[in-house]
Amino acid sequence: MKTSGPGCTRGIVLVLLSLLAALCTTTAQKNDIDIYSLTVDSKVSSRFAHTVVTSRVVNRADIAQEAKFQVELPKRAFITNFSMIIEGVTYPGNIKEKAAAQEQYSQAVARGESAGLVKATGRKTEQFQVSVSVAPSAKVTFELVYEELLKRHLGAYELLLKVQPQQLVKHLQMDIHIFEPQGISFLETESTFMTNELVDALTVSQNKTKAHIQFKPTLSQQKSSGQQDTVLNGNFIVRYDVNRTISGGSIQIEGGYFVHYFAPEGLPTIPKNVIFVIDKSGSMRGRKIQQTREALIKILDDLSPNDQFNLVSFSGGAAQWKPSLVPASAENVNQARSYATGIQAQGGTNINDAMLMAVQLLDSANQQELLPEGSVSLIILLTDGDPTMGETNPARIQKNVKEAVGGQHSVFSLGFGFDVSYAFLEKLALDNGGLARRIYEDSDSALQLQDFYQEVANPLLTAVTFEYPSNAVKDVSQDNFRLLFKGSEIVVAGKIRDQSPDVLSAKVKGKMHMQNITFQTESSVVEQEKEFQSPKYIFHSFMERLWAYLTIQQLLEKMVSASNAEKQALETQALNLSLHYCFVTPLTSMVVTKPEGKEQSEVAEKPMETENKHKNFHSGYPLSRFPTTGYRRSRITAGTTRKRPSDLGRAGPPGPPDVPHYYPLYQIAGESLLPDTLLAPSIPGGAFRSVDLRARDTFLARVPAVASGPVTGRLWERKASGRSTDLPQPPKTTSLPAAVPAPIQAPPVILTLPGQSVDRLCVDIKHSQGPMNLLSDPEQGIEVTAQYKTEKAQFSWIKVTFKNPELQVHAFSEHVVVTRNRRNSAYKWKETLFSVIPGLKMTMDKAGLLLLSSPDRVTIGLLPWDGPGEGLRLLLRDTDRFSSRVGGVLGQFYQDVVWGPPAAANDSQRTLTVGDLEYTATRLLKLDYHEGSPGTEISCWSVEL
């Protein structure tokens, strides 16, 4: 079949050859510098993580080559050491005050290099990168050490490790050792690169207080299917929590230092008064305001009946929803939802008036004694830009808000995107007892907003203070806190005095809703010291370093809202600690030395959130199917209009009206998707249309004997042999032939019925109003609900709920959202996922098939089907495990099903009886979506619901 003229074909071949040549060159260069060993060793002792990444490389070329060492580490981590060993000589990284490293810093900038070796690369990570010239046959060992105190977030600690070897590695091993004296209550792992082939490479062992996770894949396990490239590229995450009681927490002692963890269980939630201050300026127009409305509606639903609330929206001016705060009754929440739905974006940005209006609402309610006694007042600001109307001076706005708040309320600032000054929002929040958070522009922005609200939704204590005997401790970190929220944790650390008592006691005082409360706890110094003796789980002086890390973080935070005089003293203290403990912090730099006479020294610095620009972040959408240099990937664009992957193919000139879209059509500016697609001749505007070659055979099987090429419009005839030949072409102005018949569709659901002579049942949904209960099985602890749009003939969402473990999986067209312990995690379709939590395994492959399985449960699958009849699809496996109590629209078919004989007049029809209901089943051709696109034709009995 000819689909293009000779010139076009030649162009495609040349492009392919060029790409193949480039790929071969890249591969050869990669093979010259061979990483023969890569190890990651992370020891987590009492929440403090010490991670060592070691890479050993050899230059197998006959000429000198550049070796690059690249590691992504958590943003909250401090680099503590880096060294290179080249031919037996060690070249260390030296931590210096920034001013002392200014000369090397300036030289790096003058050479046109980045200002440092560390840069922000994602929401949670920074990238450290250094390169060095390696002589032929020479070996280099790179070693990077970083440390962080794991922060409890919505009831869990999270250790994030990046695995990106970028080539096959003979010896690749990752070890994570966790030691928690309080006892580990749960532990789960998650990976974005794990596959079923790699399962055997992962081992997890755990007892009451210790856990060991090891990942050690062989060379064959690292290879991608049929390729020599590595499949290892992504995140490895460990989440866990520890056992807790309602006591004063846990005091742990090691090496003359102590740490006090406080997160009591079982406390009631304090009622809150919350004002949501929402930016609706013109820059919020489009997806931002849509996601804000979506998040706000869900947040309103989560308000407790004991809460009071109000909404302030602002652009050039500010407007309040109600004249005063109202209780979070069902009626008020419904009214607020309607108001939120109608928020439209236009105008300027007047943050000052909006914030002062919010404070006035709270003050007025307080003066009228309308706020519940002992309640907590919060102001949550969401904005995406700097002030442009009213008071526009950031310092004056901060001063105005601080004076108005007067320490009576807490302010939380959310910066949407990168057009807003994060430093301005951070100070605005820290000045008033809150915190700031950046909301990243992505498909899950609404979830980020909801997650933040969940962090502050349940205040447990206010005015929390820690007291220790003055003769027992010294140099204690921050010991008073305005609020404690459910799912978080307060950490205090300090030094044990030389002549301290044998038992360290502590009092923690705070205010609950209607009463004061005091917690008491004590810890034996000698017994605690014995706890931390295992060298496998403990690194040298870890608690001293934990104290230094925590103190530096708190000093840096205090500097944001301190006066100029106070700031200098805080900075000096933080700098001295950073230098003494060799931490790369915002106040220090690490000078990386290289072999003398070959290359200049380079400087590594800690990036600041206030300095991060959008250019350092990727949207998460791949621009090309081929590897690209560096870590970042760009959002696909056409002209000046941003497009999501779901938008691709919708814009631009329409295709021939008579040709069905058997192939996904994409519009991409300046980027092809070779080799999976075939480029068509260019379309005006610099855009291209492309056709998925993998669907070619499916297309050929269904087109009539005479048809037009889907790309070029050329007429061709298919012979009985399956070959095709050109027919005389009509003039350019001649209309195209009649439309091809509609393709066979995939039904919304295909059920596998166990123990039936008819093993597949295709279900078409013709009538649907509101959410549907597809199936529920109380004995299995599973419920599946969905929203079906009959006009689009597809599910708009499918939700799977598990009782044990308590977890929800909510599938949408763009992504999947997993909710556990009020914590939301979003995953884009077709990004591999392998998550193991007690009682459930979640896996997603590159085709987008998400499977939820456990040994004794029905396996539930979710799939973003992009073939004919596109939309979400549900799969069920191991259906013989359903109990006799299964029910629901689909669950009914796993009860007693009786098939009647084929009808006498039409043997393609028969009756299906389920309980008291009777359905007519018709034999039809359908597409089976179980194995993914493009699907396979099957003949199945089809029923309509």
Secondary structure as the mmCIF struct_conf table of DSSP 4:
data_model
#
loop_
_struct_conf.conf_type_id
_struct_conf.id
_struct_conf.beg_label_comp_id
_struct_conf.beg_label_asym_id
_struct_conf.beg_label_seq_id
_struct_conf.end_label_comp_id
_struct_conf.end_label_asym_id
_struct_conf.end_label_seq_id
BEND BEND1 SER A 4 SER A 4
HELX_RH_AL_P HELX_RH_AL_P1 PRO A 6 ASP A 32
STRN STRN1 ILE A 33 SER A 45
TURN_TY1_P TURN_TY1_P1 SER A 46 ARG A 47
STRN STRN2 PHE A 48 ASN A 59
BEND BEND2 ALA A 61 ILE A 63
STRN STRN3 GLN A 65 PRO A 74
TURN_TY1_P TURN_TY1_P2 LYS A 75 ARG A 76
STRN STRN4 PHE A 78 ILE A 86
TURN_TY1_P TURN_TY1_P3 GLU A 87 GLY A 88
STRN STRN5 VAL A 89 GLU A 97
TURN_TY1_P TURN_TY1_P4 LYS A 98 ALA A 101
HELX_RH_AL_P HELX_RH_AL_P2 GLN A 102 ALA A 110
TURN_TY1_P TURN_TY1_P5 ARG A 111 GLY A 112
BEND BEND3 ALA A 115 ALA A 115
BEND BEND4 LEU A 117 LEU A 117
STRN STRN6 VAL A 118 ALA A 120
BEND BEND5 GLY A 122 LYS A 124
STRN STRN7 THR A 125 VAL A 134
TURN_TY1_P TURN_TY1_P6 PRO A 136 SER A 137
STRN STRN8 LYS A 139 LEU A 149
HELX_LH_PP_P HELX_LH_PP_P1 LEU A 150 ARG A 152
STRN STRN9 HIS A 153 HIS A 153
TURN_TY1_P TURN_TY1_P7 LEU A 154 GLY A 155
STRN STRN10 ALA A 156 ALA A 156
STRN STRN11 TYR A 157 VAL A 163
BEND BEND6 GLN A 166 GLN A 167
BEND BEND7 LYS A 170 LYS A 170
STRN STRN12 HIS A 171 PHE A 179
TURN_TY1_P TURN_TY1_P8 PRO A 181 GLN A 182
STRN STRN13 ILE A 184 SER A 191
BEND BEND8 THR A 192 PHE A 193
HELX_RH_3T_P HELX_RH_3T_P1 ASN A 196 ALA A 201
STRN STRN14 LEU A 202 GLN A 206
BEND BEND9 LYS A 208 THR A 209
STRN STRN15 LYS A 210 PHE A 215
HELX_RH_AL_P HELX_RH_AL_P3 LEU A 219 GLN A 222
STRN STRN16 LYS A 223 LYS A 223
HELX_LH_PP_P HELX_LH_PP_P2 SER A 224 SER A 224
TURN_TY1_P TURN_TY1_P9 SER A 225 GLY A 226
BEND BEND10 GLN A 227 ASP A 229
STRN STRN17 THR A 230 THR A 230
STRN STRN18 GLY A 234 VAL A 242
BEND BEND11 ILE A 246 GLY A 248
STRN STRN19 SER A 250 GLU A 254
TURN_TY1_P TURN_TY1_P10 GLY A 255 GLY A 256
STRN STRN20 TYR A 257 PHE A 262
BEND BEND12 GLU A 265 GLY A 266
HELX_LH_PP_P HELX_LH_PP_P3 LEU A 267 PRO A 271
STRN STRN21 LYS A 272 ASP A 279
BEND BEND13 SER A 281 SER A 281
HELX_RH_3T_P HELX_RH_3T_P2 GLY A 282 MET A 284
TURN_TY1_P TURN_TY1_P11 ARG A 285 GLY A 286
HELX_RH_AL_P HELX_RH_AL_P4 ARG A 287 ASP A 301
TURN_TY1_P TURN_TY1_P12 ASP A 302 ASP A 302
TURN_TY1_P TURN_TY1_P13 PRO A 305 ASN A 306
STRN STRN22 GLN A 308 PHE A 314
BEND BEND14 SER A 315 GLY A 317
STRN STRN23 ALA A 318 GLN A 320
BEND BEND15 TRP A 321 SER A 324
STRN STRN24 VAL A 326 PRO A 327
HELX_RH_AL_P HELX_RH_AL_P5 ALA A 330 THR A 341
TURN_TY1_P TURN_TY1_P14 GLY A 342 GLY A 342
BEND BEND16 GLY A 347 GLY A 347
HELX_RH_AL_P HELX_RH_AL_P6 ILE A 351 GLN A 367
TURN_TY1_P TURN_TY1_P15 GLN A 368 GLU A 369
BEND BEND17 LEU A 371 LEU A 371
HELX_LH_PP_P HELX_LH_PP_P4 PRO A 372 PRO A 372
TURN_TY1_P TURN_TY1_P16 GLU A 373 GLY A 374
STRN STRN25 VAL A 376 THR A 383
BEND BEND18 ASP A 384 GLY A 385
BEND BEND19 MET A 389 GLU A 391
HELX_RH_AL_P HELX_RH_AL_P7 PRO A 394 VAL A 405
TURN_TY1_P TURN_TY1_P17 GLY A 406 GLY A 407
BEND BEND20 GLN A 408 HIS A 409
STRN STRN26 SER A 410 PHE A 416
BEND BEND21 GLY A 417 VAL A 420
HELX_RH_AL_P HELX_RH_AL_P8 TYR A 422 LEU A 430
TURN_TY1_P TURN_TY1_P18 ASP A 431 GLY A 433
STRN STRN27 ALA A 436 ILE A 439
BEND BEND22 ASP A 442 ASP A 442
TURN_TY1_P TURN_TY1_P19 SER A 443 ASP A 444
HELX_RH_AL_P HELX_RH_AL_P9 SER A 445 VAL A 456
BEND BEND23 ALA A 457 ALA A 457
STRN STRN28 PRO A 459 GLU A 467
TURN_TY1_P TURN_TY1_P20 SER A 470 ALA A 472
STRN STRN29 VAL A 473 LYS A 474
BEND BEND24 ASP A 475 ASP A 475
STRN STRN30 ASN A 480 PHE A 485
TURN_TY1_P TURN_TY1_P21 LYS A 486 GLY A 487
STRN STRN31 ILE A 490 ILE A 496
HELX_LH_PP_P HELX_LH_PP_P5 ARG A 497 ARG A 497
TURN_TY1_P TURN_TY1_P22 ASP A 498 GLN A 499
BEND BEND25 ASP A 502 ASP A 502
STRN STRN32 VAL A 503 LYS A 511
BEND BEND26 HIS A 513 GLN A 515
STRN STRN33 ASN A 516 SER A 524
HELX_RH_AL_P HELX_RH_AL_P10 VAL A 525 GLU A 531
TURN_TY1_P TURN_TY1_P23 PHE A 532 PHE A 532
TURN_TY1_P TURN_TY1_P24 PRO A 535 TYR A 537
TURN_TY1_P TURN_TY1_P25 HIS A 540 SER A 541
HELX_RH_AL_P HELX_RH_AL_P11 PHE A 542 SER A 561
BEND BEND27 ALA A 562 ALA A 562
HELX_RH_AL_P HELX_RH_AL_P12 ASN A 564 HIS A 580
TURN_TY1_P TURN_TY1_P26 TYR A 581 CYS A 582
STRN STRN34 VAL A 584 VAL A 584
TURN_TY1_P TURN_TY1_P27 PRO A 586 LEU A 587
STRN STRN35 THR A 588 VAL A 592
TURN_TY1_P TURN_TY1_P28 GLU A 596 LYS A 598
STRN STRN36 GLU A 602 GLU A 605
HELX_RH_3T_P HELX_RH_3T_P3 GLU A 609 GLU A 611
HELX_RH_3T_P HELX_RH_3T_P4 HIS A 614 ASN A 616
BEND BEND28 GLY A 620 GLY A 620
BEND BEND29 LEU A 623 LEU A 623
BEND BEND30 ARG A 625 PHE A 626
BEND BEND31 THR A 629 TYR A 631
HELX_LH_PP_P HELX_LH_PP_P6 SER A 634 ILE A 636
STRN STRN37 THR A 637 ALA A 638
TURN_TY1_P TURN_TY1_P29 GLY A 639 THR A 640
STRN STRN38 THR A 641 ARG A 642
HELX_RH_3T_P HELX_RH_3T_P5 PRO A 645 ASP A 647
TURN_TY1_P TURN_TY1_P30 LEU A 648 ARG A 650
BEND BEND32 ALA A 651 PRO A 653
TURN_TY1_P TURN_TY1_P31 PRO A 657 ASP A 658
BEND BEND33 VAL A 659 VAL A 659
BEND BEND34 TYR A 663 TYR A 663
STRN STRN39 TYR A 666 GLN A 667
BEND BEND35 ALA A 669 GLY A 670
TURN_TY1_P TURN_TY1_P32 LEU A 674 ASP A 676
STRN STRN40 THR A 677 LEU A 679
HELX_LH_PP_P HELX_LH_PP_P7 ALA A 680 ALA A 680
BEND BEND36 PRO A 681 PRO A 681
HELX_LH_PP_P HELX_LH_PP_P8 SER A 682 SER A 682
STRN STRN41 ILE A 683 ILE A 683
TURN_TY1_P TURN_TY1_P33 PRO A 684 GLY A 686
STRN STRN42 ALA A 687 ALA A 687
STRN STRN43 ARG A 689 ASP A 692
HELX_RH_3T_P HELX_RH_3T_P6 LEU A 693 ALA A 695
HELX_RH_AL_P HELX_RH_AL_P13 ARG A 696 ARG A 702
BEND BEND37 VAL A 703 VAL A 703
BEND BEND38 ALA A 705 ALA A 705
STRN STRN44 VAL A 706 SER A 708
TURN_TY1_P TURN_TY1_P34 PRO A 710 THR A 712
STRN STRN45 LEU A 715 ARG A 718
TURN_TY1_P TURN_TY1_P35 ALA A 720 SER A 721
BEND BEND39 GLY A 722 GLY A 722
STRN STRN46 SER A 724 ASP A 726
HELX_LH_PP_P HELX_LH_PP_P9 LEU A 727 PRO A 731
TURN_TY1_P TURN_TY1_P36 LYS A 732 THR A 733
BEND BEND40 THR A 734 THR A 734
HELX_LH_PP_P HELX_LH_PP_P10 SER A 735 LEU A 736
HELX_LH_PP_P HELX_LH_PP_P11 ALA A 738 PRO A 747
BEND BEND41 PRO A 748 PRO A 748
STRN STRN47 VAL A 749 THR A 752
TURN_TY1_P TURN_TY1_P37 PRO A 754 GLY A 755
BEND BEND42 SER A 757 VAL A 758
STRN STRN48 ARG A 760 ASP A 764
BEND BEND43 GLY A 770 GLY A 770
STRN STRN49 MET A 772 ASP A 777
TURN_TY1_P TURN_TY1_P38 PRO A 778 GLY A 781
STRN STRN50 ILE A 782 LYS A 789
TURN_TY1_P TURN_TY1_P39 THR A 790 ALA A 793
STRN STRN51 GLN A 794 PHE A 802
TURN_TY1_P TURN_TY1_P40 LYS A 803 GLU A 806
STRN STRN52 LEU A 807 ALA A 811
BEND BEND44 SER A 813 GLU A 814
STRN STRN53 HIS A 815 ARG A 820
TURN_TY1_P TURN_TY1_P41 ASN A 821 ARG A 822
STRN STRN54 ARG A 823 LYS A 828
TURN_TY1_P TURN_TY1_P42 TRP A 829 LYS A 830
BEND BEND45 GLU A 831 GLU A 831
STRN STRN55 LEU A 833 ILE A 837
TURN_TY1_P TURN_TY1_P43 PRO A 838 GLY A 839
STRN STRN56 LEU A 840 MET A 844
TURN_TY1_P TURN_TY1_P44 LYS A 846 ALA A 847
STRN STRN57 LEU A 850 SER A 853
TURN_TY1_P TURN_TY1_P45 PRO A 855 ASP A 856
BEND BEND46 ARG A 857 ARG A 857
STRN STRN58 THR A 859 TRP A 865
BEND BEND47 GLY A 867 GLY A 869
STRN STRN59 GLY A 871 ARG A 877
HELX_RH_3T_P HELX_RH_3T_P7 THR A 879 ARG A 881
TURN_TY1_P TURN_TY1_P46 SER A 884 ARG A 885
STRN STRN60 GLY A 887 GLY A 887
BEND BEND48 GLY A 888 GLY A 888
TURN_TY1_P TURN_TY1_P47 VAL A 889 LEU A 890
HELX_RH_3T_P HELX_RH_3T_P8 GLY A 891 TYR A 894
BEND BEND49 GLN A 895 GLN A 895
STRN STRN61 VAL A 897 TRP A 899
HELX_LH_PP_P HELX_LH_PP_P12 GLY A 900 ALA A 903
BEND BEND50 ALA A 904 ALA A 905
TURN_TY1_P TURN_TY1_P48 ASP A 907 SER A 908
STRN STRN62 GLN A 909 VAL A 914
TURN_TY1_P TURN_TY1_P49 GLY A 915 ASP A 916
STRN STRN63 LEU A 917 ASP A 928
TURN_TY1_P TURN_TY1_P50 HIS A 930 GLU A 931
TURN_TY1_P TURN_TY1_P51 SER A 933 PRO A 934
STRN STRN64 THR A 936 GLU A 944
#
